[in-house]
């Protein structure tokens, strides 16, 4: 099946035609809503920036999301395997260019999907599910990787198999079948879950949910700027300890002695605090601009 390529992800800056006017006053209420209907204007991973510097990413919930805890993407990468036989697209039109697959100058590469890959861990990948992700061609020893963004992909049924992905830039050399390692990454905003539910020390915080959401709903994840998240009660209690980190359950912790070592830094505290007196977990998120 040929994919429908809609172009790269986009960024929109409020104040340049994107704001919604209510009685003449601009607001962006859609940032604080969740819906099973995708907004036609946005694709997963698209970025929205408000005039006060906050940054949001459009996301799809893979479970119940609460706004007091940070969110993550628990998915692993697509199996790192040697390049399979390169299969030309059925309708090879990528960005208006007719090309084959896996050759220098192509905007398409054929990869292998493992039987346990994908959000359902069963090898099934829906059409264009990889849009907004990345693929790395040649990532092994003595290889020189080509990293490209993914604009779309063909579908693969449960059990995995070969799959064409469509790239945001041309390959700079031929793919060597059976030699080049190829590994792909899903769009990290395509299966977002609450860290309070996943509760793992082996995932990365993506940001804060701007709205309550349930599985299958589209919503916005804040990745930069002023927000509030629940705290473990130690934020800001150490002198000069303004940095904030995230616990495995999605709550915040501060720089208290060495208890923050090994935790992911997610921003800085904004409220004044005192020795052994936690400030409010008002956080200037600093994850992704």
CORNOR-V240078 format. One record per pair of residues at least 12 apart in sequence whose C-alpha atoms are under 10 Angstrom apart, sorted by sequence separation. I is the first residue (numbers start at 1). J is the second residue. D is the distance in Angstrom with one decimal. If there is no record, write none. Layout:
((I,J,D) (I,J,D))
//
This chain:
((14,26,9.1) (15,27,9.9) (45,57,5.4) (46,58,5.4) (47,59,9.9) (61,73,9.7) (62,74,9.6) (88,100,4.9) (89,101,7.0) (94,106,8.8) (95,107,8.4) (113,125,8.3) (118,130,9.6) (135,147,5.8) (136,148,6.6) (152,164,8.7) (153,165,4.3) (154,166,8.7) (193,205,9.9) (208,220,8.6) (209,221,4.6) (210,222,6.2) (242,254,7.3) (243,255,6.5) (253,265,9.4) (269,281,6.6) (270,282,5.7) (271,283,8.3) (14,27,9.1) (44,57,7.6) (45,58,5.1) (46,59,8.3) (87,100,7.8) (88,101,4.9) (94,107,6.4) (134,147,7.0) (135,148,5.5) (136,149,9.0) (152,165,5.9) (153,166,5.9) (193,206,9.8) (207,220,9.7) (208,221,5.5) (209,222,6.2) (210,223,9.9) (231,244,9.7) (241,254,6.8) (242,255,7.2) (247,260,8.9) (252,265,9.5) (253,266,9.9) (268,281,9.4) (269,282,6.0) (270,283,5.9) (14,28,8.3) (43,57,9.5) (44,58,5.1) (45,59,6.2) (86,100,8.6) (87,101,6.0) (88,102,8.4) (92,106,9.9) (93,107,9.1) (94,108,7.8) (134,148,5.7) (135,149,6.5) (151,165,7.6) (152,166,5.2) (153,167,9.1) (192,206,8.6) (194,208,9.3) (207,221,5.9) (208,222,5.1) (209,223,9.0) (231,245,9.9) (232,246,9.6) (241,255,5.0) (246,260,8.8) (252,266,8.7) (254,268,8.9) (268,282,8.6) (269,283,4.8) (270,284,6.5) (42,57,9.7) (43,58,6.8) (44,59,5.2) (45,60,9.2) (86,101,5.7) (87,102,8.1) (92,107,9.2) (93,108,9.7) (133,148,8.7) (134,149,4.5) (135,150,6.8) (150,165,6.5) (151,166,5.4) (152,167,7.5) (194,209,8.7) (206,221,7.7) (207,222,5.4) (208,223,6.7) (231,246,9.0) (232,247,8.4) (240,255,8.5) (241,256,7.3) (245,260,6.9) (248,263,8.5) (252,267,9.7) (254,269,8.5) (268,283,5.7) (269,284,6.3) (42,58,7.2) (43,59,8.3) (44,60,7.0) (85,101,9.5) (86,102,5.8) (92,108,8.5) (133,149,6.0) (134,150,5.3) (149,165,9.6) (150,166,5.7) (151,167,5.5) (152,168,9.4) (193,209,9.8) (206,222,8.3) (207,223,4.6) (208,224,9.0) (231,247,9.1) (238,254,7.8) (239,255,8.7) (241,257,9.4) (244,260,8.7) (245,261,9.3) (247,263,6.9) (248,264,9.4) (267,283,6.4) (268,284,5.3) (269,285,8.8) (31,48,8.8) (42,59,9.8) (43,60,9.8) (85,102,8.9) (86,103,8.7) (132,149,6.6) (133,150,5.3) (134,151,9.0) (149,166,8.4) (150,167,4.8) (151,168,6.0) (189,206,8.3) (192,209,9.6) (206,223,6.7) (207,224,7.8) (210,227,9.0) (229,246,9.8) (235,252,7.2) (236,253,8.6) (237,254,7.3) (238,255,6.1) (239,256,8.8) (243,260,9.7) (245,262,9.4) (246,263,6.4) (247,264,8.0) (252,269,9.9) (266,283,8.7) (267,284,5.4) (268,285,6.8) (84,102,10.0) (131,149,8.1) (132,150,5.6) (133,151,8.0) (148,166,9.2) (149,167,5.7) (150,168,6.1) (151,169,9.6) (188,206,8.3) (205,223,9.4) (209,227,9.8) (233,251,9.8) (234,252,8.5) (235,253,5.4) (236,254,5.7) (237,255,7.6) (238,256,5.3) (239,257,10.0) (245,263,6.0) (246,264,5.8) (247,265,9.8) (266,284,8.4) (267,285,4.5) (268,286,7.7) (39,58,9.4) (83,102,9.2) (89,108,7.9) (130,149,9.5) (131,150,5.2) (132,151,6.4) (133,152,8.9) (148,167,6.0) (149,168,5.3) (150,169,9.0) (165,184,9.3) (194,213,9.9) (208,227,7.8) (231,250,9.0) (232,251,6.6) (233,252,8.4) (234,253,5.9) (235,254,3.9) (236,255,6.9) (237,256,6.8) (238,257,7.4) (244,263,9.4) (245,264,5.4) (246,265,6.6) (266,285,5.9) (267,286,4.6) (38,58,9.6) (88,108,8.2) (89,109,9.3) (130,150,6.5) (131,151,4.8) (132,152,7.9) (147,167,9.5) (148,168,6.2) (149,169,7.5) (193,213,9.8) (207,227,9.9) (208,228,8.5) (209,229,9.6) (230,250,8.3) (231,251,5.3) (232,252,6.1) (233,253,7.3) (234,254,5.5) (235,255,7.0) (236,256,8.0) (237,257,9.9) (244,264,8.6) (245,265,4.3) (246,266,6.6) (256,276,9.0) (265,285,9.4) (266,286,5.6) (267,287,7.1) (38,59,9.7) (87,108,9.2) (88,109,8.6) (89,110,9.2) (129,150,9.8) (130,151,7.6) (131,152,4.6) (147,168,9.9) (148,169,6.4) (193,214,9.4) (208,229,7.6) (229,250,8.6) (230,251,5.3) (231,252,4.5) (232,253,5.6) (233,254,8.4) (234,255,7.8) (235,256,7.9) (244,265,5.9) (245,266,5.3) (246,267,9.3) (265,286,8.4) (266,287,5.7) (28,50,8.5) (38,60,9.0) (86,108,9.2) (87,109,8.0) (88,110,8.3) (128,150,9.0) (129,151,9.7) (130,152,6.0) (131,153,7.0) (147,169,9.2) (148,170,8.4) (193,215,8.6) (229,251,6.5) (230,252,6.3) (231,253,6.1) (232,254,8.4) (234,256,6.9) (243,265,7.1) (244,266,5.9) (245,267,7.0) (265,287,8.3) (266,288,9.5) (27,50,9.6) (86,109,6.8) (87,110,6.3) (128,151,7.7) (129,152,7.2) (130,153,6.1) (146,169,9.9) (148,171,8.5) (192,215,9.0) (229,252,6.8) (230,253,9.2) (231,254,8.7) (243,266,7.9) (244,267,5.2) (245,268,8.4) (264,287,9.9) (36,60,9.0) (85,109,9.7) (86,110,5.2) (87,111,9.5) (111,135,9.0) (128,152,4.4) (129,153,7.0) (130,154,9.0) (146,170,9.6) (147,171,9.2) (191,215,8.9) (192,216,9.9) (228,252,9.8) (243,267,5.9) (244,268,5.0) (245,269,9.9) (254,278,8.7) (31,56,7.9) (34,59,9.8) (35,60,9.5) (36,61,9.5) (84,109,9.6) (85,110,7.2) (86,111,8.1) (127,152,7.4) (128,153,4.7) (129,154,8.7) (130,155,9.6) (146,171,7.3) (191,216,8.9) (242,267,8.6) (243,268,4.3) (244,269,6.3) (253,278,9.9) (254,279,9.7) (31,57,9.4) (34,60,9.3) (35,61,10.0) (83,109,8.9) (84,110,6.8) (85,111,8.6) (109,135,9.1) (111,137,9.2) (127,153,5.7) (128,154,6.5) (129,155,8.2) (146,172,7.8) (190,216,9.9) (192,218,9.8) (242,268,5.4) (243,269,6.3) (31,58,8.8) (34,61,9.3) (83,110,7.2) (84,111,6.3) (85,112,9.5) (126,153,8.1) (127,154,4.9) (128,155,7.4) (146,173,9.0) (192,219,9.8) (241,268,8.8) (242,269,5.4) (243,270,9.7) (254,281,9.4) (83,111,6.1) (84,112,6.5) (109,137,8.8) (125,153,8.7) (126,154,7.4) (127,155,4.2) (190,218,9.3) (241,269,8.7) (242,270,8.0) (253,281,8.8) (82,111,8.4) (83,112,7.1) (125,154,8.2) (126,155,4.8) (127,156,7.7) (146,175,10.0) (189,218,10.0) (192,221,9.1) (242,271,9.4) (252,281,7.2) (12,42,9.7) (18,48,9.3) (81,111,8.1) (82,112,8.0) (125,155,5.5) (126,156,6.5) (135,165,8.3) (189,219,9.9) (242,272,9.4) (251,281,9.3) (252,282,9.9) (11,42,9.5) (19,50,9.2) (80,111,9.2) (81,112,6.7) (124,155,7.7) (125,156,5.1) (126,157,7.9) (134,165,9.5) (135,166,9.6) (189,220,9.4) (242,273,9.2) (252,283,9.0) (10,42,8.2) (18,50,9.8) (79,111,9.1) (80,112,8.1) (81,113,8.7) (124,156,5.4) (125,157,6.6) (126,158,9.9) (135,167,8.4) (189,221,8.5) (236,268,9.1) (241,273,9.6) (9,42,8.6) (10,43,8.3) (78,111,9.1) (79,112,7.1) (80,113,8.8) (81,114,8.8) (123,156,7.4) (124,157,4.7) (125,158,7.7) (134,167,8.6) (235,268,9.4) (236,269,6.8) (240,273,9.9) (9,43,7.1) (10,44,9.9) (11,45,9.3) (12,46,8.2) (13,47,8.6) (14,48,7.3) (15,49,9.4) (78,112,8.0) (79,113,6.2) (80,114,8.8) (123,157,6.9) (124,158,4.1) (125,159,9.8) (131,165,8.7) (133,167,9.9) (134,168,9.5) (137,171,9.1) (150,184,9.0) (235,269,7.3) (236,270,9.1) (239,273,8.9) (240,274,9.8) (8,43,9.5) (9,44,8.1) (10,45,8.3) (11,46,6.0) (12,47,6.3) (13,48,6.0) (14,49,6.1) (15,50,7.8) (16,51,10.0) (78,113,6.1) (79,114,5.6) (102,137,9.9) (122,157,8.8) (123,158,4.8) (124,159,6.5) (125,160,7.9) (130,165,7.8) (131,166,8.6) (145,180,9.1) (147,182,9.9) (149,184,9.7) (150,185,9.0) (236,271,8.3) (237,272,9.6) (238,273,8.7) (239,274,7.5) (240,275,9.9) (9,45,6.6) (10,46,5.3) (11,47,4.6) (12,48,4.9) (13,49,4.8) (14,50,5.1) (15,51,7.0) (77,113,9.9) (78,114,7.0) (79,115,9.0) (122,158,5.5) (123,159,4.7) (124,160,5.9) (125,161,9.9) (127,163,10.0) (130,166,9.3) (131,167,9.3) (132,168,9.8) (143,179,9.5) (144,180,9.3) (145,181,8.9) (146,182,9.5) (147,183,9.7) (148,184,9.5) (149,185,9.5) (150,186,9.0) (235,271,9.6) (236,272,7.7) (237,273,6.2) (238,274,7.6) (239,275,6.5) (6,43,9.3) (8,45,9.9) (9,46,5.3) (10,47,6.4) (11,48,5.7) (12,49,6.3) (13,50,6.2) (14,51,6.2) (78,115,9.9) (79,116,8.6) (121,158,9.0) (122,159,5.9) (123,160,4.1) (124,161,9.0) (128,165,8.6) (138,175,8.3) (143,180,7.5) (145,182,9.0) (147,184,9.4) (150,187,8.9) (236,273,5.6) (237,274,5.6) (238,275,5.9) (239,276,9.0) (242,279,10.0) (244,281,8.8) (8,46,9.1) (9,47,7.9) (10,48,8.6) (11,49,7.6) (12,50,8.8) (13,51,7.5) (14,52,9.6) (78,116,8.9) (79,117,6.8) (120,158,9.2) (121,159,9.4) (122,160,7.4) (123,161,7.7) (125,163,8.9) (127,165,9.8) (128,166,9.3) (137,175,7.6) (138,176,8.9) (143,181,8.4) (149,187,9.9) (235,273,8.2) (236,274,7.2) (237,275,5.0) (238,276,6.7) (14,53,10.0) (78,117,5.7) (79,118,9.6) (121,160,9.9) (137,176,9.6) (140,179,9.5) (141,180,10.0) (234,273,10.0) (236,275,8.1) (237,276,4.6) (238,277,8.5) (244,283,7.6) (13,53,9.7) (76,116,9.9) (77,117,7.5) (78,118,7.0) (118,158,9.4) (140,180,7.6) (141,181,9.4) (205,245,9.8) (236,276,8.3) (237,277,5.0) (238,278,8.7) (243,283,9.3) (244,284,9.0) (76,117,7.6) (77,118,8.1) (107,148,9.4) (117,158,9.2) (138,179,8.4) (139,180,7.6) (140,181,6.0) (205,246,7.5) (226,267,9.6) (228,269,9.9) (235,276,9.4) (236,277,7.4) (237,278,4.9) (242,283,9.9) (243,284,9.5) (244,285,8.8) (13,55,9.4) (75,117,8.7) (76,118,7.8) (77,119,9.9) (108,150,9.3) (115,157,9.7) (116,158,8.8) (117,159,8.6) (118,160,9.0) (138,180,4.8) (139,181,5.7) (140,182,8.7) (204,246,9.3) (205,247,9.4) (208,250,9.1) (224,266,9.2) (225,267,8.8) (226,268,9.6) (234,276,7.7) (235,277,8.3) (236,278,5.4) (237,279,7.1) (244,286,9.7) (12,55,9.9) (75,118,7.3) (76,119,8.4) (107,150,9.6) (108,151,9.8) (110,153,9.6) (113,156,7.9) (115,158,7.2) (116,159,7.3) (117,160,7.3) (137,180,6.6) (138,181,4.8) (139,182,6.8) (205,248,9.0) (207,250,9.5) (223,266,9.1) (224,267,8.5) (225,268,9.9) (226,269,9.4) (227,270,9.8) (233,276,9.8) (234,277,7.4) (235,278,5.1) (236,279,5.6) (11,55,9.8) (12,56,10.0) (75,119,6.1) (79,123,9.9) (107,151,9.6) (108,152,9.6) (109,153,9.8) (110,154,9.8) (112,156,9.9) (113,157,9.8) (114,158,9.5) (115,159,4.4) (116,160,7.6) (136,180,9.9) (137,181,6.0) (138,182,5.9) (139,183,7.7) (204,248,9.2) (223,267,9.9) (226,270,8.4) (233,277,8.4) (234,278,5.1) (235,279,5.9) (236,280,8.5) (11,56,9.7) (74,119,8.6) (75,120,9.1) (76,121,9.1) (78,123,9.1) (108,153,9.1) (113,158,9.8) (114,159,7.2) (115,160,4.7) (136,181,8.1) (137,182,4.6) (138,183,8.4) (203,248,8.2) (205,250,7.6) (233,278,5.7) (234,279,7.8) (235,280,7.4) (236,281,8.7) (11,57,9.2) (73,119,9.8) (75,121,8.7) (113,159,8.4) (114,160,5.1) (115,161,7.6) (136,182,5.7) (137,183,6.7) (201,247,8.2) (202,248,8.4) (204,250,10.0) (232,278,9.1) (233,279,8.0) (234,280,9.5) (235,281,6.7) (113,160,4.9) (114,161,6.6) (135,182,7.2) (136,183,5.3) (137,184,8.6) (200,247,9.1) (201,248,5.3) (231,278,9.1) (233,280,8.4) (234,281,9.3) (235,282,9.5) (112,160,7.5) (113,161,5.1) (114,162,8.9) (135,183,5.8) (136,184,6.1) (199,247,8.5) (200,248,5.4) (201,249,8.8) (231,279,9.4) (233,281,8.4) (235,283,9.8) (112,161,5.6) (113,162,6.1) (134,183,8.6) (135,184,4.1) (136,185,8.5) (199,248,5.0) (200,249,7.3) (231,280,7.9) (232,281,9.1) (111,161,8.3) (112,162,4.6) (113,163,6.9) (134,184,5.7) (135,185,6.1) (198,248,8.2) (199,249,4.7) (200,250,9.4) (230,280,8.8) (231,281,5.8) (111,162,5.6) (112,163,6.3) (133,184,7.5) (134,185,5.1) (135,186,8.9) (195,246,9.6) (196,247,9.2) (197,248,9.6) (198,249,7.5) (199,250,7.4) (229,280,9.1) (230,281,6.3) (231,282,9.4) (110,162,6.4) (111,163,5.4) (112,164,8.9) (133,185,5.3) (134,186,6.9) (195,247,8.7) (196,248,7.3) (197,249,7.2) (198,250,9.1) (228,280,8.4) (229,281,5.9) (230,282,8.9) (110,163,5.4) (111,164,6.3) (132,185,9.0) (133,186,4.7) (134,187,7.6) (195,248,6.6) (196,249,4.1) (197,250,8.7) (228,281,5.9) (229,282,6.9) (230,283,9.9) (83,137,8.2) (109,163,8.3) (110,164,4.3) (111,165,7.4) (130,184,8.6) (131,185,9.8) (132,186,7.4) (133,187,4.1) (134,188,9.9) (195,249,5.2) (196,250,5.3) (227,281,8.5) (228,282,4.7) (229,283,7.2) (82,137,9.2) (83,138,8.9) (109,164,5.7) (110,165,6.4) (130,185,7.5) (131,186,7.7) (132,187,4.9) (133,188,7.1) (194,249,8.3) (195,250,4.7) (196,251,7.9) (227,282,5.9) (228,283,5.8) (77,133,9.9) (80,136,9.3) (81,137,10.0) (82,138,8.7) (95,151,9.6) (108,164,6.6) (109,165,5.7) (110,166,9.0) (130,186,5.2) (131,187,6.5) (132,188,8.1) (133,189,9.2) (194,250,7.3) (195,251,8.4) (226,282,7.0) (227,283,5.4) (228,284,8.6) (62,119,8.8) (77,134,9.7) (78,135,9.1) (80,137,9.7) (81,138,9.9) (82,139,10.0) (94,151,9.1) (108,165,5.7) (109,166,6.8) (129,186,7.5) (130,187,6.0) (132,189,8.6) (133,190,9.3) (226,283,5.6) (227,284,6.4) (228,285,9.2) (77,135,9.6) (80,138,10.0) (81,139,10.0) (82,140,9.6) (94,152,9.7) (107,165,8.5) (108,166,4.6) (109,167,7.8) (129,187,7.7) (130,188,9.6) (132,190,8.8) (225,283,7.7) (226,284,4.5) (227,285,7.0) (80,139,8.8) (81,140,9.9) (107,166,5.8) (108,167,5.8) (131,190,9.3) (204,263,9.9) (205,264,7.7) (207,266,8.1) (224,283,9.5) (225,284,4.9) (226,285,6.2) (80,140,9.4) (106,166,9.1) (107,167,4.9) (108,168,9.2) (130,190,8.7) (204,264,7.5) (205,265,9.3) (206,266,9.0) (224,284,6.9) (225,285,4.9) (226,286,9.3) (106,167,8.5) (107,168,7.0) (108,169,9.1) (109,170,9.9) (125,186,9.7) (129,190,7.8) (201,262,9.7) (203,264,9.7) (205,266,7.8) (223,284,9.6) (224,285,4.5) (225,286,6.8) (102,164,9.6) (107,169,6.1) (108,170,7.9) (109,171,8.6) (201,263,8.5) (223,285,6.3) (224,286,5.0) (225,287,9.1) (101,164,8.0) (106,169,8.3) (107,170,4.8) (108,171,8.1) (201,264,9.7) (222,285,8.1) (223,286,6.7) (224,287,6.0) (225,288,9.7) (90,154,9.9) (101,165,9.2) (105,169,8.6) (106,170,5.1) (107,171,6.5) (222,286,9.9) (223,287,5.4) (224,288,6.0) (225,289,8.9) (89,154,8.9) (101,166,9.2) (105,170,4.9) (106,171,5.5) (109,174,9.9) (110,175,9.3) (222,287,9.0) (223,288,5.3) (224,289,5.9) (104,170,7.2) (105,171,5.1) (106,172,8.4) (109,175,8.0) (222,288,8.9) (223,289,6.8) (103,170,9.0) (104,171,5.1) (105,172,6.1) (106,173,9.0) (110,177,9.8) (118,185,9.5) (119,186,8.6) (222,289,9.7) (102,170,9.7) (103,171,6.9) (104,172,5.1) (105,173,7.3) (106,174,8.7) (118,186,7.9) (102,171,7.4) (103,172,8.3) (104,173,4.2) (105,174,8.3) (101,171,9.5) (102,172,9.9) (103,173,6.5) (104,174,4.6) (111,181,9.4) (112,182,7.9) (113,183,9.2) (95,166,9.5) (102,173,8.4) (103,174,4.3) (104,175,7.7) (111,182,6.5) (112,183,8.4) (113,184,8.9) (119,190,8.9) (120,191,10.0) (94,166,7.1) (95,167,9.3) (102,174,5.8) (103,175,6.2) (110,182,9.1) (111,183,7.7) (112,184,9.2) (119,191,7.0) (93,166,9.7) (94,167,8.1) (95,168,8.6) (101,174,9.2) (102,175,5.1) (103,176,9.1) (109,182,9.4) (111,184,8.1) (89,163,9.8) (92,166,9.7) (94,168,9.1) (95,169,9.7) (101,175,8.8) (102,176,8.2) (87,162,8.6) (89,164,7.2) (102,177,8.8) (86,162,8.9) (87,163,8.5) (88,164,8.2) (89,165,9.4) (84,161,9.5) (85,162,8.5) (86,163,9.3) (87,164,7.4) (89,166,9.4) (208,285,8.6) (84,162,7.1) (86,164,8.4) (207,285,7.7) (83,162,9.5) (84,163,9.4) (207,286,8.9) (207,287,6.9) (206,287,7.1) (207,288,8.4) (205,287,8.3) (206,288,8.2) (44,129,9.5) (3,89,8.7) (45,131,8.9) (46,132,8.7) (2,89,6.6) (3,90,9.0) (4,91,9.9) (7,94,9.5) (44,131,8.2) (45,132,6.4) (1,89,8.2) (2,90,5.6) (3,91,8.2) (5,93,8.9) (6,94,9.9) (7,95,7.7) (43,131,9.0) (44,132,7.2) (45,133,9.1) (1,90,6.6) (2,91,5.6) (3,92,9.2) (4,93,9.5) (5,94,7.2) (6,95,8.9) (43,132,8.7) (86,175,8.3) (1,91,8.3) (2,92,7.7) (3,93,9.3) (4,94,9.2) (5,95,7.7) (85,175,9.6) (86,176,9.4) (2,93,9.0) (3,94,9.3) (5,96,10.0) (84,175,9.5) (85,176,9.1) (86,177,7.4) (83,175,7.4) (84,176,9.0) (85,177,5.9) (83,176,7.0) (84,177,5.6) (85,178,7.9) (82,176,8.8) (83,177,4.9) (84,178,6.2) (82,177,7.0) (83,178,5.3) (84,179,9.1) (82,178,5.1) (83,179,6.6) (84,180,9.1) (81,178,8.7) (82,179,5.6) (83,180,5.6) (84,181,9.5) (81,179,9.1) (82,180,5.3) (83,181,5.9) (84,182,9.1) (81,180,8.2) (82,181,4.3) (83,182,5.8) (81,181,5.3) (82,182,5.9) (83,183,9.1) (80,181,6.4) (81,182,5.6) (82,183,8.7) (79,181,9.8) (80,182,5.6) (81,183,6.7) (79,182,8.1) (80,183,4.4) (81,184,9.9) (78,182,9.0) (79,183,6.0) (80,184,7.6) (78,183,5.9) (79,184,7.4) (77,183,7.1) (78,184,5.0) (79,185,9.2) (77,184,5.9) (78,185,5.9) (76,184,9.6) (77,185,4.8) (78,186,7.5) (76,185,7.6) (77,186,6.7) (75,185,8.8) (76,186,8.2) (77,187,10.0) (75,186,7.7) (75,187,9.5) (76,188,9.8) (73,186,9.6) (75,188,7.9) (73,187,9.0) (74,188,8.6) (73,188,5.6) (75,190,9.6) (72,188,8.2) (73,189,6.9) (75,191,7.7) (72,189,8.5) (73,190,8.0) (74,191,7.8) (75,192,9.1) (71,189,9.8) (73,191,6.1) (74,192,7.6) (75,193,10.0) (72,191,8.6) (73,192,5.0) (74,193,7.3) (72,192,5.7) (73,193,6.2) (74,194,9.6) (71,192,6.5) (72,193,5.5) (73,194,8.6) (74,195,9.0) (6,128,9.5) (9,131,8.6) (71,193,5.5) (72,194,6.3) (73,195,8.8) (4,127,8.5) (5,128,7.9) (8,131,8.3) (9,132,6.6) (70,193,8.9) (71,194,4.4) (72,195,5.9) (3,127,6.7) (4,128,7.4) (7,131,9.1) (8,132,7.4) (70,194,6.4) (71,195,5.1) (72,196,9.6) (74,198,7.6) (2,127,8.8) (3,128,6.8) (6,131,9.1) (7,132,9.7) (69,194,6.8) (70,195,5.9) (71,196,8.0) (72,197,10.0) (73,198,9.3) (1,127,8.5) (5,131,8.6) (68,194,9.7) (69,195,6.7) (70,196,7.7) (71,197,9.3) (72,198,8.3) (74,200,9.0) (62,189,9.6) (65,192,8.4) (66,193,9.4) (67,194,9.0) (69,196,6.4) (71,198,9.1) (72,199,9.8) (76,203,9.7) (59,187,9.4) (60,188,9.6) (61,189,8.3) (62,190,7.8) (63,191,8.1) (64,192,9.3) (65,193,6.4) (66,194,6.9) (68,196,9.4) (69,197,9.6) (72,200,9.9) (74,202,8.6) (75,203,8.8) (59,188,8.5) (60,189,6.3) (61,190,7.3) (62,191,4.6) (63,192,7.3) (64,193,6.9) (65,194,5.3) (66,195,9.5) (74,203,6.1) (59,189,4.7) (60,190,5.0) (61,191,5.6) (62,192,5.2) (63,193,5.4) (64,194,6.8) (65,195,8.9) (66,196,8.7) (73,203,7.1) (74,204,8.1) (58,189,7.1) (59,190,5.8) (60,191,5.7) (61,192,4.8) (62,193,5.4) (63,194,7.2) (65,196,8.9) (66,197,9.9) (72,203,6.6) (73,204,7.1) (74,205,9.8) (57,189,7.6) (58,190,8.9) (59,191,7.6) (60,192,6.1) (61,193,6.2) (62,194,8.7) (64,196,9.9) (65,197,8.8) (71,203,9.6) (72,204,5.8) (73,205,7.7) (59,192,6.9) (60,193,8.9) (61,194,8.8) (64,197,8.3) (71,204,8.4) (72,205,4.8) (73,206,7.3) (63,197,8.6) (70,204,9.7) (71,205,5.7) (72,206,5.1) (63,198,9.8) (70,205,6.3) (71,206,5.8) (72,207,7.4) (69,205,9.8) (70,206,7.2) (71,207,5.8) (72,208,9.2) (70,207,5.6) (71,208,6.0) (69,207,9.0) (70,208,4.7) (71,209,6.7) (69,208,6.7) (70,209,6.8) (9,149,9.6) (68,208,7.7) (69,209,7.6) (8,149,8.1) (9,150,9.8) (67,208,6.5) (68,209,7.9) (8,150,8.1) (9,151,8.3) (45,187,7.2) (66,208,8.9) (67,209,5.0) (68,210,9.4) (7,150,9.4) (8,151,6.0) (44,187,7.8) (45,188,7.8) (46,189,9.3) (65,208,9.7) (66,209,6.8) (67,210,6.2) (68,211,9.7) (7,151,6.0) (8,152,9.3) (44,188,9.1) (45,189,5.7) (65,209,7.2) (66,210,8.9) (67,211,6.0) (68,212,9.3) (5,150,9.6) (6,151,7.1) (7,152,8.5) (44,189,6.3) (45,190,7.7) (65,210,9.7) (66,211,7.3) (67,212,5.8) (5,151,5.9) (6,152,7.8) (44,190,6.4) (65,211,8.0) (66,212,5.0) (67,213,8.7) (4,151,8.9) (5,152,5.5) (43,190,9.9) (44,191,9.9) (65,212,5.5) (66,213,6.9) (3,151,9.3) (4,152,6.9) (5,153,8.3) (61,209,9.9) (64,212,7.8) (65,213,4.9) (66,214,8.9) (3,152,6.3) (4,153,8.2) (57,206,9.6) (64,213,5.9) (65,214,6.0) (72,221,10.0) (2,152,9.7) (3,153,5.7) (4,154,8.8) (57,207,9.0) (59,209,9.4) (63,213,7.9) (64,214,4.3) (65,215,8.0) (71,221,8.1) (2,153,8.1) (3,154,5.4) (56,207,8.7) (61,212,9.8) (62,213,9.3) (63,214,5.6) (64,215,5.7) (70,221,9.1) (71,222,9.8) (1,153,9.3) (2,154,6.2) (3,155,8.3) (55,207,9.9) (56,208,9.1) (57,209,9.7) (61,213,6.7) (62,214,7.5) (63,215,4.2) (64,216,9.3) (65,217,9.7) (70,222,9.5) (1,154,6.0) (2,155,8.8) (56,209,9.2) (57,210,9.8) (60,213,9.0) (61,214,6.2) (62,215,4.8) (63,216,7.5) (64,217,9.3) (70,223,10.0) (1,155,7.2) (56,210,8.3) (60,214,9.3) (61,215,5.0) (62,216,6.3) (63,217,8.9) (65,219,9.6) (67,221,9.5) (1,156,9.6) (60,215,7.9) (61,216,5.5) (62,217,8.2) (60,216,6.4) (61,217,5.5) (62,218,9.7) (59,216,10.0) (60,217,5.8) (61,218,6.3) (59,217,8.5) (60,218,4.5) (61,219,7.3) (8,167,9.3) (59,218,5.6) (60,219,6.3) (61,220,9.6) (68,227,9.8) (69,228,9.2) (70,229,7.4) (7,167,9.7) (8,168,6.9) (58,218,7.2) (59,219,5.4) (60,220,8.4) (67,227,10.0) (68,228,7.2) (69,229,6.0) (70,230,9.0) (3,164,8.9) (5,166,7.8) (7,168,8.0) (58,219,6.0) (59,220,5.7) (60,221,9.5) (67,228,8.6) (68,229,4.8) (69,230,6.5) (2,164,9.1) (3,165,8.7) (4,166,9.7) (5,167,9.6) (57,219,8.4) (58,220,4.7) (59,221,6.6) (67,229,7.4) (68,230,5.3) (69,231,9.1) (1,164,9.7) (3,166,8.3) (56,219,9.7) (57,220,5.4) (58,221,6.4) (67,230,9.1) (68,231,9.0) (56,220,6.0) (57,221,5.1) (58,222,9.0) (55,220,9.7) (56,221,5.3) (57,222,6.4) (55,221,8.4) (56,222,4.2) (57,223,7.2) (55,222,5.7) (56,223,5.8) (57,224,9.9) (54,222,7.3) (55,223,5.6) (56,224,7.3) (54,223,7.6) (55,224,5.0) (56,225,9.3) (54,224,5.3) (55,225,6.6) (53,224,7.5) (54,225,4.3) (55,226,9.6) (48,220,9.1) (53,225,6.1) (54,226,6.8) (47,220,9.2) (48,221,10.0) (49,222,9.7) (52,225,8.0) (53,226,8.5) (54,227,8.9) (44,218,8.4) (46,220,9.6) (47,221,9.5) (48,222,9.3) (52,226,9.0) (43,218,9.8) (44,219,9.4) (45,220,9.3) (47,222,9.6) (49,224,9.2) (50,225,9.6) (34,210,8.9) (44,220,9.4) (45,221,9.5) (47,223,9.6) (49,225,9.9) (70,246,7.9) (32,209,8.8) (33,210,7.7) (34,211,6.3) (36,213,9.4) (69,246,9.3) (70,247,9.2) (31,209,9.8) (32,210,5.3) (33,211,5.6) (34,212,6.9) (35,213,7.9) (36,214,8.9) (38,216,9.9) (69,247,9.7) (70,248,9.5) (71,249,9.4) (72,250,8.7) (31,210,6.6) (32,211,4.9) (33,212,7.8) (34,213,5.7) (35,214,8.9) (36,215,8.7) (37,216,9.1) (38,217,8.0) (39,218,8.1) (70,249,8.1) (71,250,6.8) (30,210,9.8) (31,211,7.7) (32,212,8.3) (33,213,8.4) (34,214,8.3) (36,216,6.0) (37,217,7.3) (38,218,6.1) (39,219,9.5) (69,249,7.4) (70,250,4.5) (71,251,10.0) (30,211,9.6) (35,216,8.3) (36,217,4.2) (37,218,7.0) (38,219,8.8) (69,250,4.7) (70,251,6.7) (34,216,9.7) (35,217,4.9) (36,218,5.9) (68,250,8.2) (69,251,5.5) (70,252,8.7) (34,217,5.9) (35,218,5.3) (36,219,9.0) (68,251,7.6) (69,252,8.4) (33,217,9.7) (34,218,5.5) (35,219,6.9) (68,252,9.8) (33,218,8.5) (34,219,4.6) (33,219,6.4) (34,220,7.8) (32,219,7.6) (33,220,7.8) (31,219,7.3) (32,220,7.2) (30,219,8.7) (31,220,5.8) (32,221,9.5) (30,220,8.6) (31,221,8.6) (31,222,9.2) (70,266,9.8) (54,284,9.2) (55,285,9.3) (54,285,8.7) (55,286,9.7) (57,288,9.5) (54,286,9.9) (55,287,9.7) (56,288,9.1) (57,289,9.8) (55,288,7.8) (56,289,8.6) (55,289,6.1) (54,289,8.3) (53,289,8.9) (49,289,8.7) (48,289,9.9) (47,289,8.9))
//
